């Protein structure tokens, strides 16, 4: 199963508040049959400006590495939730 909409990147919007919370979210998802997730941080000008950036890439890389270090079998993809 693929989770196509999850606010799993820590501290970027109203989703995960920490790396630990993100790892717990991924672990629970994996235990229910999810094998892939598309991280979709809110992207809304003036509120959550999560456009492609070095900062956002660093946060994604950190989570991606932590998933592997902790043996959580989730493939993580980059996405965005654009509010219109």
The first five atom37 places (N, CA, C, CB, O) and aatype in JSON, in Angstrom:
{
  "aatype": [20, 20, 20, 20, 20, 20, 20, 20, 20, 20, 20, 20, 20, 20, 20, 20, 20, 20, 20, 20, 20, 20, 20, 20, 20, 20, 20, 20, 20, 20, 20, 20, 20, 20, 20, 20, 20, 20, 20, 20, 20, 20, 20, 20, 20, 20, 20, 20, 20, 20, 20, 20, 20, 20, 20, 20, 20, 20, 20, 20, 20, 20, 20, 20, 20, 20, 20, 20, 20, 20, 20, 20, 20, 20, 20, 20, 20, 20, 20, 20, 20, 20, 20, 20],
  "atom_mask": [
    [1, 1, 1, 1, 1],
    [1, 1, 1, 1, 1],
    [1, 1, 1, 1, 1],
    [1, 1, 1, 1, 1],
    [1, 1, 1, 1, 1],
    [1, 1, 1, 1, 1],
    [1, 1, 1, 1, 1],
    [1, 1, 1, 1, 1],
    [1, 1, 1, 1, 1],
    [1, 1, 1, 1, 1],
    [1, 1, 1, 1, 1],
    [1, 1, 1, 1, 1],
    [1, 1, 1, 1, 1],
    [1, 1, 1, 1, 1],
    [1, 1, 1, 1, 1],
    [1, 1, 1, 1, 1],
    [1, 1, 1, 1, 1],
    [1, 1, 1, 1, 1],
    [1, 1, 1, 1, 1],
    [1, 1, 1, 1, 1],
    [1, 1, 1, 1, 1],
    [1, 1, 1, 1, 1],
    [1, 1, 1, 1, 1],
    [1, 1, 1, 1, 1],
    [1, 1, 1, 1, 1],
    [1, 1, 1, 1, 1],
    [1, 1, 1, 1, 1],
    [1, 1, 1, 1, 1],
    [1, 1, 1, 1, 1],
    [1, 1, 1, 1, 1],
    [1, 1, 1, 1, 1],
    [1, 1, 1, 1, 1],
    [1, 1, 1, 1, 1],
    [1, 1, 1, 1, 1],
    [1, 1, 1, 1, 1],
    [1, 1, 1, 1, 1],
    [1, 1, 1, 1, 1],
    [1, 1, 1, 1, 1],
    [1, 1, 1, 1, 1],
    [1, 1, 1, 1, 1],
    [1, 1, 1, 1, 1],
    [1, 1, 1, 1, 1],
    [1, 1, 1, 1, 1],
    [1, 1, 1, 1, 1],
    [1, 1, 1, 1, 1],
    [1, 1, 1, 1, 1],
    [1, 1, 1, 1, 1],
    [1, 1, 1, 1, 1],
    [1, 1, 1, 1, 1],
    [1, 1, 1, 1, 1],
    [1, 1, 1, 1, 1],
    [1, 1, 1, 1, 1],
    [1, 1, 1, 1, 1],
    [1, 1, 1, 1, 1],
    [1, 1, 1, 1, 1],
    [1, 1, 1, 1, 1],
    [1, 1, 1, 1, 1],
    [1, 1, 1, 1, 1],
    [1, 1, 1, 1, 1],
    [1, 1, 1, 1, 1],
    [1, 1, 1, 1, 1],
    [1, 1, 1, 1, 1],
    [1, 1, 1, 1, 1],
    [1, 1, 1, 1, 1],
    [1, 1, 1, 1, 1],
    [1, 1, 1, 1, 1],
    [1, 1, 1, 1, 1],
    [1, 1, 1, 1, 1],
    [1, 1, 1, 1, 1],
    [1, 1, 1, 1, 1],
    [1, 1, 1, 1, 1],
    [1, 1, 1, 1, 1],
    [1, 1, 1, 1, 1],
    [1, 1, 1, 1, 1],
    [1, 1, 1, 1, 1],
    [1, 1, 1, 1, 1],
    [1, 1, 1, 1, 1],
    [1, 1, 1, 1, 1],
    [1, 1, 1, 1, 1],
    [1, 1, 1, 1, 1],
    [1, 1, 1, 1, 1],
    [1, 1, 1, 1, 1],
    [1, 1, 1, 1, 1],
    [1, 1, 1, 1, 1]
  ],
  "atom_positions": [
    [[0.84, -1.17, 0.0], [0.0, 0.0, 0.0], [0.89, 1.24, 0.0], [-0.96, -0.01, 1.21], [1.98, 1.24, 0.58]],
    [[0.42, 2.28, -0.65], [1.14, 3.56, -0.73], [0.31, 4.63, -0.04], [1.44, 3.95, -2.21], [-0.86, 4.82, -0.36]],
    [[0.92, 5.33, 0.9], [0.28, 6.49, 1.52], [0.69, 7.7, 0.68], [0.71, 6.67, 3.05], [1.85, 8.11, 0.68]],
    [[-0.28, 8.25, -0.02], [0.01, 9.33, -0.97], [-0.09, 10.73, -0.37], [-0.93, 9.23, -2.14], [0.13, 11.72, -1.06]],
    [[-0.43, 10.82, 0.91], [-0.61, 12.14, 1.52], [-0.33, 12.03, 3.01], [-2.04, 12.69, 1.27], [-1.18, 11.6, 3.79]],
    [[0.87, 12.43, 3.4], [1.22, 12.37, 4.82], [2.12, 13.54, 5.19], [1.91, 11.02, 5.17], [3.04, 13.89, 4.45]],
    [[1.84, 14.13, 6.33], [2.63, 15.25, 6.84], [3.66, 14.71, 7.82], [1.71, 16.33, 7.53], [3.59, 14.95, 9.02]],
    [[4.62, 13.97, 7.27], [5.59, 13.24, 8.07], [6.92, 13.98, 8.25], [5.85, 11.91, 7.44], [7.7, 13.61, 9.13]],
    [[7.18, 14.99, 7.45], [8.43, 15.73, 7.62], [8.35, 16.53, 8.91], [8.72, 16.67, 6.4], [7.42, 17.31, 9.1]],
    [[9.32, 16.35, 9.81], [9.22, 17.0, 11.12], [9.4, 18.51, 11.07], [10.24, 16.41, 12.04], [10.28, 19.04, 10.39]],
    [[8.54, 19.17, 11.82], [8.66, 20.62, 12.09], [8.57, 21.51, 10.86], [9.96, 20.89, 12.77], [9.22, 22.55, 10.81]],
    [[7.77, 21.11, 9.86], [7.63, 21.98, 8.69], [6.2, 22.49, 8.5], [8.07, 21.24, 7.44], [5.98, 23.48, 7.8]],
    [[5.22, 21.82, 9.13], [3.83, 22.27, 9.02], [3.06, 21.77, 10.24], [3.16, 21.75, 7.69], [3.66, 21.62, 11.3]],
    [[1.78, 21.51, 10.11], [0.98, 21.08, 11.26], [1.01, 19.57, 11.48], [-0.45, 21.54, 11.08], [0.18, 19.04, 12.22]],
    [[1.94, 18.89, 10.84], [2.07, 17.44, 10.99], [3.04, 17.08, 12.1], [2.53, 16.81, 9.69], [2.92, 17.57, 13.23]],
    [[3.99, 16.23, 11.79], [4.95, 15.74, 12.77], [5.68, 16.88, 13.47], [5.95, 14.81, 12.11], [6.13, 17.84, 12.84]],
    [[5.79, 16.74, 14.8], [6.46, 17.77, 15.58], [7.93, 17.47, 15.86], [5.74, 17.96, 16.89], [8.65, 18.31, 16.4]],
    [[8.39, 16.23, 15.5], [9.78, 15.87, 15.77], [10.18, 14.68, 14.9], [9.98, 15.53, 17.28], [9.33, 14.0, 14.33]],
    [[11.47, 14.45, 14.82], [11.97, 13.29, 14.08], [11.44, 12.0, 14.73], [13.52, 13.28, 14.04], [11.08, 11.06, 14.02]],
    [[11.41, 11.96, 16.05], [10.91, 10.78, 16.75], [9.45, 10.51, 16.39], [11.05, 10.97, 18.27], [9.06, 9.36, 16.19]],
    [[8.64, 11.56, 16.31], [7.23, 11.4, 15.94], [7.13, 10.89, 14.5], [6.48, 12.75, 16.09], [6.29, 10.04, 14.21]],
    [[7.96, 11.38, 13.61], [7.96, 10.92, 12.22], [8.3, 9.44, 12.12], [8.95, 11.73, 11.39], [7.68, 8.71, 11.36]],
    [[9.28, 9.02, 12.9], [9.67, 7.61, 12.9], [8.54, 6.74, 13.44], [10.94, 7.39, 13.73], [8.3, 5.65, 12.93]],
    [[7.85, 7.21, 14.46], [6.71, 6.46, 15.0], [5.59, 6.38, 13.96], [6.19, 7.13, 16.3], [4.98, 5.32, 13.8]],
    [[5.32, 7.47, 13.26], [4.3, 7.47, 12.21], [4.64, 6.43, 11.14], [4.17, 8.88, 11.57], [3.78, 5.65, 10.71]],
    [[5.89, 6.41, 10.72], [6.32, 5.48, 9.68], [6.26, 4.04, 10.18], [7.74, 5.81, 9.22], [5.87, 3.14, 9.43]],
    [[6.64, 3.82, 11.42], [6.62, 2.48, 11.99], [5.19, 1.93, 12.06], [7.25, 2.48, 13.39], [4.94, 0.78, 11.7]],
    [[4.27, 2.75, 12.51], [2.86, 2.34, 12.57], [2.34, 2.04, 11.17], [1.99, 3.44, 13.24], [1.67, 1.04, 10.95]],
    [[2.66, 2.91, 10.23], [2.21, 2.71, 8.85], [2.76, 1.39, 8.29], [2.65, 3.89, 7.95], [2.03, 0.62, 7.67]],
    [[4.04, 1.14, 8.51], [4.65, -0.09, 8.0], [3.98, -1.32, 8.61], [6.16, -0.11, 8.32], [3.8, -2.33, 7.93]],
    [[3.6, -1.24, 9.87], [2.97, -2.38, 10.53], [1.57, -2.67, 10.0], [2.91, -2.15, 12.03], [1.02, -3.74, 10.24]],
    [[0.99, -1.7, 9.29], [-0.35, -1.9, 8.73], [-0.33, -2.19, 7.24], [-1.2, -0.68, 8.99], [-1.38, -2.26, 6.6]],
    [[0.89, -2.36, 6.67], [0.99, -2.74, 5.27], [1.45, -1.66, 4.32], [-0.3, -3.23, 4.82], [1.56, -1.91, 3.12]],
    [[1.72, -0.47, 4.82], [2.22, 0.6, 3.96], [3.7, 0.33, 3.67], [2.02, 2.01, 4.62], [4.47, 0.06, 4.6]],
    [[4.1, 0.41, 2.41], [5.5, 0.21, 2.05], [6.12, 1.47, 1.45], [5.63, -0.94, 1.07], [7.34, 1.58, 1.33]],
    [[5.28, 2.43, 1.06], [5.76, 3.67, 0.46], [4.93, 4.84, 0.94], [5.73, 3.58, -1.09], [3.72, 4.71, 1.17]],
    [[5.58, 5.99, 1.09], [4.89, 7.21, 1.51], [5.38, 8.37, 0.66], [5.13, 7.49, 3.03], [6.56, 8.46, 0.31]],
    [[4.46, 9.24, 0.35], [4.83, 10.49, -0.32], [4.66, 11.6, 0.71], [3.94, 10.76, -1.61], [3.55, 11.95, 1.1]],
    [[5.79, 12.14, 1.15], [5.76, 13.23, 2.12], [5.21, 14.47, 1.44], [7.19, 13.49, 2.71], [5.76, 14.95, 0.45]],
    [[4.11, 14.99, 1.97], [3.42, 16.11, 1.32], [3.26, 17.28, 2.28], [2.04, 15.66, 0.79], [2.16, 17.51, 2.78]],
    [[4.33, 18.02, 2.55], [4.19, 19.17, 3.44], [3.28, 20.23, 2.8], [5.56, 19.77, 3.76], [3.25, 20.4, 1.59]],
    [[2.55, 20.93, 3.68], [1.72, 22.03, 3.19], [2.6, 23.06, 2.48], [0.94, 22.7, 4.35], [3.71, 23.34, 2.92]],
    [[2.11, 23.6, 1.41], [2.8, 24.67, 0.7], [1.76, 25.76, 0.42], [3.46, 24.14, -0.63], [0.94, 25.65, -0.49]],
    [[1.83, 26.78, 1.22], [0.85, 27.86, 1.15], [1.54, 29.17, 1.45], [-0.33, 27.62, 2.13], [2.02, 29.4, 2.56]],
    [[1.59, 30.03, 0.47], [2.29, 31.3, 0.6], [1.81, 32.08, 1.82], [2.11, 32.14, -0.66], [0.62, 32.29, 2.01]],
    [[2.77, 32.51, 2.64], [2.47, 33.3, 3.82], [2.2, 32.48, 5.07], [1.3, 34.16, 3.54], [2.16, 33.04, 6.17]],
    [[2.01, 31.17, 4.95], [1.73, 30.33, 6.11], [2.74, 29.19, 6.22], [0.31, 29.76, 6.03], [3.49, 29.12, 7.2]],
    [[2.76, 28.32, 5.23], [3.71, 27.21, 5.17], [4.42, 27.28, 3.83], [3.0, 25.82, 5.36], [3.95, 26.72, 2.84]],
    [[5.54, 27.96, 3.79], [6.24, 28.16, 2.51], [7.26, 27.04, 2.32], [6.93, 29.56, 2.47], [8.47, 27.26, 2.38]],
    [[6.75, 25.86, 2.08], [7.59, 24.67, 1.91], [7.86, 24.37, 0.45], [6.93, 23.47, 2.57], [7.64, 23.26, -0.03]],
    [[8.35, 25.37, -0.24], [8.75, 25.19, -1.63], [10.09, 24.45, -1.65], [8.85, 26.56, -2.38], [10.77, 24.38, -0.63]],
    [[10.45, 23.92, -2.8], [11.74, 23.23, -2.92], [12.85, 24.16, -2.44], [11.99, 22.79, -4.4], [12.98, 25.3, -2.9]],
    [[13.65, 23.66, -1.5], [14.73, 24.47, -0.93], [15.78, 23.54, -0.32], [14.17, 25.47, 0.14], [15.52, 22.36, -0.1]],
    [[16.95, 24.1, -0.06], [18.0, 23.33, 0.62], [17.53, 22.89, 2.0], [19.3, 24.17, 0.73], [17.82, 21.77, 2.43]],
    [[16.81, 23.76, 2.7], [16.3, 23.45, 4.04], [15.37, 22.24, 4.0], [15.58, 24.66, 4.63], [15.52, 21.31, 4.79]],
    [[14.4, 22.27, 3.1], [13.44, 21.18, 3.01], [14.14, 19.88, 2.57], [12.32, 21.54, 2.02], [13.79, 18.8, 3.06]],
    [[15.09, 19.98, 1.67], [15.85, 18.8, 1.24], [16.62, 18.19, 2.41], [16.82, 19.17, 0.11], [16.67, 16.97, 2.56]],
    [[17.2, 19.05, 3.23], [17.95, 18.57, 4.4], [17.02, 17.82, 5.36], [18.63, 19.76, 5.13], [17.4, 16.76, 5.88]],
    [[15.84, 18.34, 5.61], [14.87, 17.69, 6.5], [14.46, 16.34, 5.92], [13.62, 18.59, 6.71], [14.39, 15.35, 6.64]],
    [[14.18, 16.3, 4.62], [13.81, 15.04, 3.96], [14.95, 14.03, 4.05], [13.42, 15.3, 2.49], [14.73, 12.87, 4.37]],
    [[16.17, 14.47, 3.75], [17.35, 13.58, 3.8], [17.53, 13.0, 5.2], [18.63, 14.34, 3.38], [17.82, 11.82, 5.36]],
    [[17.35, 13.84, 6.2], [17.52, 13.41, 7.59], [16.5, 12.32, 7.95], [17.37, 14.61, 8.55], [16.85, 11.32, 8.56]],
    [[15.24, 12.53, 7.55], [14.21, 11.52, 7.83], [14.48, 10.25, 7.03], [12.81, 12.08, 7.5], [14.38, 9.15, 7.56]],
    [[14.81, 10.4, 5.77], [15.08, 9.25, 4.91], [16.2, 8.4, 5.51], [15.47, 9.72, 3.49], [16.08, 7.17, 5.56]],
    [[17.27, 9.02, 5.96], [18.39, 8.29, 6.58], [17.96, 7.63, 7.88], [19.56, 9.25, 6.84], [18.36, 6.49, 8.16]],
    [[17.17, 8.32, 8.67], [16.72, 7.77, 9.96], [15.84, 6.54, 9.76], [15.97, 8.84, 10.77], [15.93, 5.59, 10.53]],
    [[15.0, 6.55, 8.74], [14.16, 5.39, 8.45], [15.04, 4.16, 8.21], [13.25, 5.65, 7.22], [14.76, 3.08, 8.73]],
    [[16.09, 4.33, 7.42], [16.99, 3.22, 7.12], [17.78, 2.79, 8.36], [17.96, 3.61, 6.0], [17.95, 1.6, 8.61]],
    [[18.27, 3.76, 9.13], [19.03, 3.43, 10.35], [18.2, 2.63, 11.34], [19.53, 4.71, 11.02], [18.72, 1.75, 12.03]],
    [[16.91, 2.94, 11.41], [16.02, 2.28, 12.37], [15.36, 1.03, 11.78], [14.95, 3.25, 12.84], [14.56, 0.37, 12.45]],
    [[15.69, 0.71, 10.54], [15.15, -0.51, 9.92], [13.66, -0.45, 9.63], [15.42, -1.66, 10.8], [12.99, -1.49, 9.6]],
    [[13.14, 0.73, 9.41], [11.72, 0.89, 9.1], [11.57, 0.75, 7.58], [11.15, 2.28, 9.61], [12.1, 1.58, 6.84]],
    [[10.85, -0.27, 7.12], [10.81, -0.58, 5.68], [9.83, 0.29, 4.89], [10.44, -2.03, 5.49], [8.85, -0.21, 4.34]],
    [[10.1, 1.56, 4.85], [9.26, 2.52, 4.12], [10.12, 3.2, 3.05], [8.63, 3.58, 5.09], [11.21, 3.69, 3.34]],
    [[9.61, 3.23, 1.83], [10.23, 4.03, 0.77], [9.59, 5.41, 0.85], [10.03, 3.37, -0.68], [8.37, 5.54, 0.8]],
    [[10.41, 6.44, 0.97], [9.91, 7.8, 1.15], [10.15, 8.6, -0.13], [10.6, 8.48, 2.35], [11.25, 8.61, -0.68]],
    [[9.11, 9.26, -0.59], [9.18, 10.09, -1.8], [8.84, 11.53, -1.44], [8.23, 9.55, -2.9], [8.13, 11.79, -0.47]],
    [[9.36, 12.45, -2.24], [9.09, 13.86, -2.01], [7.85, 14.29, -2.76], [10.28, 14.72, -2.44], [7.63, 13.92, -3.91]],
    [[7.04, 15.09, -2.09], [5.84, 15.64, -2.69], [5.53, 17.0, -2.05], [4.64, 14.67, -2.51], [6.37, 17.58, -1.37]],
    [[4.33, 17.47, -2.3], [3.94, 18.77, -1.78], [2.42, 18.86, -1.84], [4.62, 19.95, -2.59], [1.8, 18.37, -2.78]],
    [[1.82, 19.47, -0.83], [0.4, 19.76, -0.88], [0.25, 21.25, -1.11], [-0.33, 19.31, 0.43], [0.45, 22.06, -0.21]],
    [[-0.11, 21.6, -2.33], [-0.27, 23.0, -2.7], [-1.69, 23.43, -2.38], [0.06, 23.23, -4.19], [-2.65, 22.88, -2.9]],
    [[-1.81, 24.43, -1.51], [-3.12, 24.96, -1.19], [-3.49, 26.03, -2.2], [-3.16, 25.52, 0.25], [-2.73, 26.98, -2.42]],
    [[-4.63, 25.87, -2.79], [-5.07, 26.84, -3.79], [-6.28, 27.61, -3.3], [-5.38, 26.14, -5.12], [-6.8, 28.47, -4.02]]
  ]
}
